[in-house]
Amino acid sequence: MSRPPLIPEQRHQELLRLLRSAGVLGIRELTERLNVSHMTVRRDITALEKSGQVISVQGGVRLADWVGHAPPRERASRATLELPRKQAIASAAAELVEDGMVVYLDAGTTCQSMVPFLADRGELTVVTNDFHAVLALCGIPGIHAVHAGGEVDPVSGSSSGLLAARTIENLSIDVGFLSTGAWDLSHGVTSPSTDKVLLKRTVIETAASAVLVADSTKWGTTERFKVAPLDLFDTVVTDDGLPAVVTDRVADEGPRVLTAPLPGAGPATPEAGHG
């Protein structure tokens, strides 16, 4: 029995999987591996090129140089990765915080990097599920720190699950900053853990404004569980490593996009948006 034809989304994922193994593939080889016509392969490449995930080359296609790879999940391994990007994004994201706000900081090294930039704000309440972040917050005068509680994950140094979600539901959060290790246009924000999905969704639903903070190296990767499409975020803060075609496509989904230049390149500016 012959295999049923793949739908476009399945072909796109298979094409990306093949490229991750080979790096570069010719059009003819792709038509054979995907069992589709030359024209269909060209259409698939065009769609993936518009999302910034691949680049056409003479006679074939390759992965875009900046397409991300899933970061390690251990906190110690992630802490030293892409520090300039994290610092730039954290600084730009902190500009969205005003005196007197109730702010949520998601678990992760990018959100933790925001803590020093909040030190000059007045009368902030900062809620977090990150143990490293809450310890850093305890030493800052004028910040009332609240830990969300929940089931402890020693690998990431954070907590999540139903108990943490119930804490968030009982708070009036002005701005919720959400981190991710995987995001793209087709799947939005994804996560390896259902407990993390529940908490992140609760923050998005509860906070008056939801902000995604994610660096460009994590773009183009996916995990097993969907958290939220990009249109549920009011703002996305990333670095200037994403091509303009990608930030424009993200903005087309709805959120305002702020791109934070790496140190020495000037202040963060709205790259694209609709509001």
PyMOL commands that set and color helices and strands:
alter all, ss='L'
color gray80, all
select helices_A, chain A and resi 8-22+27-34+38-50+75-78+83-94+109-112+115-118+131-137+162-169+194-206+216-218+230-232+244-252
alter helices_A, ss='H'
color red, helices_A
select strands_A, chain A and resi 24-26+54-57+60-63+102-105+124-128+143-147+151-153+158-160+175-179+183-184+188-191+209-213+225-228+235-239+256-260+269-272
alter strands_A, ss='S'
color yellow, strands_A
deselect
rebuild
show_as cartoon
